[in-house]
Amino acid sequence: MTASLADLIPGAEWYEGPTHRVKRGADRPAFRDAWTIEAALASGDVCEIKEDGRWAHVHVRDGRAVLVSREGREMATVPAPAGVRCVLAAEYLVGQPTCRKGSPRHGAIVVFDCLSVGNADLRLLPQRERRAAAAEVVQTIGGRFELVRQRPTAGIVPAALLDALRGEDAEGIVVKDSAAPYGSATWVRWKRRA
């Protein structure tokens, strides 16, 4: 991690994520659902593949990564390099049809956001800066960790994207404003119905 990440938001405290069981969906950005893929793509400037997994806060420190559900339950613990301290938001790929035991991606942790690094709470930073921090963390941790695939929405042909989603059996897409802070209700989700 670069030392400058800890200085991005002066005075910010370490973000621990929810410390108790919370209602489903609490302490994460509010999604707005789009009825059409075209409407979703028009709502932001970057598009991510929506994996069909279990949403998790990933608390990395003391040589391990603990995956915590949105209800505050520990789902898994995996090794991580000593000295890395962060909280990530991710999809944990277990139990769904495309990532059952025996499949190559079973147990993958697909990171789509970085909420804190070291002593810096990154949630108020633009999404593009949090993504850069997430990419650095994922590269450092390695193993089962992957960075979610993302691309600009400009130039995406909806029909081609839909074919690609079907071919990969992906759940859908999430479209974001790359300038928005975490939790600003700017995420638009579109799910494949068939």
N, C-alpha and C positions, 0 to 999 in steps of 0.2 A: 504494500500500500504506500502511496506517496504521502509524505508528511503533510502536504498542503490540504488534504481532505479534512483533517481534523480542524483546520482553521477556516473552513468555508462558512460556517455560521458561528461567529464568535459568541461565547456564552451559552451555546446550546448544550444540553445535557444528553448523556447516553440514553438512547431509546431502547427500552426493554421489550416493547410489545405488550399485549394484555397480560396482566399479572394474576388474573383470576378468570374463571369461566365466564364467558360473555355470550350474549345472544348471537345466534347464527348471523354472520355477516358484519358484526360490529368490528370497528377498528380496521376497516379497509375501505378503499374507495367505493363509492356508490356507482353501480353500473346503470347505464340507461340502455335498454334493449331496442334494437332497430328491427323493423319488420323485413326490410330488404337489405341485401348486401350493398346495393348502391347507396342507400341512406347511411349505412354504417361508414362506408368509405368517404362520404362527403363530410363526415363529422370531425375529422382530425387530419393530421399530417403524417402520422406513422401508423402502421398496421402490424400487429403481431398475430401469430398463429395461436389459437386458443386450444391448449392441450386438454384432454379429457382425464383429469386427475383430481387429486384432493388438494385444495388450497392450504398453504402452510406458511407460518412465520418460521424462518430458519434462524435460530440463535447460534452463532458460531463464536466459540471462545474456549479457552482451556483445552485445546486439542480435540474438540469434538463439535459436531453440528447437531443440534436438537431440533427436530421438526415438531412444531406445535400447531394443532388444528385451530380453526377460528373459534371453537368453543373452549380453547385453553387446554386441551388434552395432548399429552405427548404421544406422537405417532411413531417416531423412530429416532435413533441416534446413530450417526455415522462418524468415522474419524475425519478430522480436519487438521491441517498443519498448525502447530503451536504458534502462538503470536498473532493469529488472525482473530480479530474481534469485530463482529458486525451482526446486523439483523437484515435478512433478506426476505422478500416475498416470492413464493414459488408455487409451482404445481408439483405434487409428489405423485409420480405415475405408478400407482399400484391398484390392482383390483378391477380396472376397467378393461373392456374387451381387447383393446389394442395393446395393453401392457400387462397382461396376466403373467403369472410365473412361467418362466421358460421363454418369454418373448425377449428380444434383445434390449428393449427399453424398460423392462420391469425394474422398478426401484430408482429410475432416473429422477433427478431433482432439477426441474426446469425453472430457472430463475428469471423473473420478469421485473424485479425492482430491488433496489438497495435502500433501506430505510436509515441505516446508520453504519458508520465505519469508525473504529476507534472511539473517540469521545465526541464525535460530531453527529448530530441528528440531521439527516439529509432530506427529511420529508418536505421542507419548504423550497428546496432547489427545483429547477426545471427537470422534467422527466429525462431529457437528453443527458443531463449531468449525472443523474442517479443511474441511468443506464451505463454510462462510462464507468462509474464506480462498480456497478454490478459485474461488468465485463472483467474488470481488474481482479475482483474477488474470485469470480469463477475460474479465471486462469490460474490464480494462486492455489485454490483448493483442489481443482481437478477432480479426478474420480468420477463419481456419479453425477456431478454437477454440470449442467449445460446452461447456456444463455439462450433465452427464447429468441426465435428468429423474428427479425423485424425489418421492415422496409418502408420507404416513403409511399404514401398513398397515391401520389402523382404518377400517372401512367399505368396504374393497375387496371387491367381489363376484368370487370366483374365475372364474366363467363369463364375466363381462363383461370381465375382464382378459385371459383367454385369447382371447376374440374380438378384442380390441384388438391383442394381440400377433400374431395371425394376419393381421389386416388390414394391419399395418405390416411384416410379415415379420421381426419382431424375434426374436432368438435365445432370449430368455427373460427372467428377472428375477434380481436379486440382492437379498436381504433382509439388512438390517444393523441392529445395535443402535446407535442414535445416540449412546449414552454411551460406546461402546467405543473404545479406542485402536487405531491401525493395527497390523495383524499379530497380532491377538488371536484368530484362528480363529473369529470370530463371524459371518462372512459365509456365508450359505446361498444356493446357486445352484440355480435350477430351469431346465432347458432344455426348450424345446418340442420334441417328437419328430416332429411333422408340421406 
